[in-house]
Each structure stands twice: as structure tokens, then as C-alpha cells.
Amino acid sequence: MESLEPLFPDASLTAEVGNSVAEVTDAVADMDGSYLSLSDADFRERIHRAYARMSACDLCPRQCGADRLAGKAGICGVGLKPRIFVWNLHHGEEPPVSGTRGSGTVFLSGCNLNCRYCQNYPLSQLNHGTELSIPSLAAALVELQRRGAHNINFVTPSHQVPQLLAATYAARQLGLHIPLVYNTSSFDEASTLVLLDGVVDIYLGDLRYTNDQVALRLSGVNDYVDHAKEALVEMHRQVGDIIVDEQGRYVPRGLIVRYLILPRHTNMARDVFDFVAHNLSPDTYVSIMTQYFPAYKALNPGLGIDRKINEAEFNRVMNAWSRSGLVHGWVQDMDEQGGA
Ligand code: SF4
């Protein structure tokens, strides 16, 4: 994601701040992560509770019961140790995440969804990556901070929450202080997200579908919609909306909802935006993504997603957005290309 045009209704780069109007830039206020305020005892207790759930794993809605403490991998493909594909500075996320210096992005291996069109399928579905120790992952997080990252951005983290908590705790002891971003498909258990309350500052959560039959056909799960909605409500409860400070800088705390436009499936866009406006907040920042291209199993014409989106589909989604009452967000250029 490199090109993000603002979605303000008047297309002007301004935002109301208190009684004044500030010019909004891509700058992000430098703030410490909320996890700095957690006591050692509280942090350790959360790590303990998270790992305890891995003995018969119920961390995500799959509830597959794998004994990951014994090293067995669940449906997500990951066992006890953190498994990472790559970590680096990334400049193509939404402005409050990438800012001016980049986001410290950690691409995790494995996934609890099985999206036929996954644009990162080598790591998510084929499980490419390396097992790291907790100290090694902690050192990587600190190195990303040293390189100037605004934040640590865990991509596809739902199945590795215990490991990420443990690595963040260890990295905090090494001086990590920048905020955490939880960058998720939203196929999360709300009870797992509760463990991240006061740890994560920015949630970057998808709402991919509002129709479970489509979710089953394209992502291999039959209960995406309710779980994702419940997860997004919990994310919003924890961090609220993104806001802009008096200097026009994004404050790095809040929920951003992503919507990836899929070809021939734009009839869900209205329900996505209506849910966000009415069940989260009309001030939610929405990121509309046009980068879809057929990858992995999506070249199979039977799935109906074997091409990029067209202009008519893009316009349909933008019309749905403009009628939704939402006023904040970004949209990619039509010619975007995605992938890790
Ligand atoms: S996180 Fe992985 S092992 Fe745990 S329930 Fe989900 S798919 Fe199964």
C-alpha cells in the first residue's frame, strides 16, 4: 500500500481540533506505547494467561485445541515458538501508522484464515518463515525502534498473541517504548484481545465480509462475520478513534478499519460501512484498499475473483462510503499492487 488519498468529504487536508481547524500532515506524534504503564506483575500475568490457552489452543475462533505447549501446530500452522517471515521498516501503511519515518513491520508466518486469494500466501498459507526465540524477536523489535520506526506493527498476529506479549515484555526490558500496532483480519477471539488491553495502541482491523457464505467460500471459515464484528467492537472499546492533535499530527492510538475491495463482491460494502458507522463510531477512520490482484488459488475462475477490480466496482464502493455517514479515512489509487 503506497498511495493513500484522503477521504475527507471536502477533500481538504484539514481536521477540526477542539474549536480550531488544523492542517493534517502525515506526521505522527511521538508517544510511548501504553504497555510502558503496565506493571511487571500485570504484564507477566497476561503472558501466563495467554500461554495457558495454548495447551488446548482456543486463542482464535478456530478453537482447534492443538497442544501448542507441546510444540504441536494448530490449523494456523504455528506451534510454541514465534514464527516470523521478515521484519523491516515499511512506508506503505496508513498515515498514522507509517508516518514520516516508517512502521516497524513484523510479518508473521501462518494464519488462522485460509483465504483463497491471500496476497501474502507464501508466509500465511505455505508457512514460509523462521522460528525465533523470544529474546531474538525482542532484539528485532528494539532494532526496528533504533532504525526510527514509529511503532511495532505485528501483521497477522491473531495466532501468536502469547509469543508477541512475551517478546514485547522482553523488549521493554531492553528499552522498547514505541507503540504497538495489531494488524489483523479480525478473525480474533474477543477474549484474546482483552489480554491486549493497555498493550496495543493502534488496531488495524479488516472487515472482509458481511456474508458468512462468502467467507466460507473465500476464506474457509463459516463464522467470520460475528467474530470479526465482536472483535472490532472490542478493539474500539480499548482504543477509540484515531484523533489529530493541535499541530495536525496523528495521535498514535485508535482503531482503523480496512476494507479490501474484491471483484464481483462489492455488494457487501454498504453493510461494512453501515456497521462501522453505527456500531463503532461515525468518526472511525476507514481505509479502502484497491490493491487486490488474483493470487494463490484465486486464479480459479470458479471462485469469481480471478481479476482485478474495475472502475464500476470502485465507484460502487465509493458511493456506499459517501452515503454511510463516515467522514474519515483513505483510499488507494486504482493501480495499486499489494503483497508483503
Ligand atoms: S490460534 Fe491456531 S492453534 Fe490456536 S485455535 Fe487458532 S488455529 Fe488453532
Boltz pocket constraint, residues with backbone or C-beta under 6 A from the ligand:
constraints:
  - pocket:
      binder: B
      contacts: [[A, 57], [A, 58], [A, 59], [A, 60], [A, 61], [A, 62], [A, 63], [A, 64], [A, 65], [A, 66], [A, 68], [A, 73], [A, 74], [A, 75], [A, 76], [A, 77], [A, 78], [A, 111], [A, 112], [A, 158], [A, 159], [A, 160]]
      max_distance: 6.0
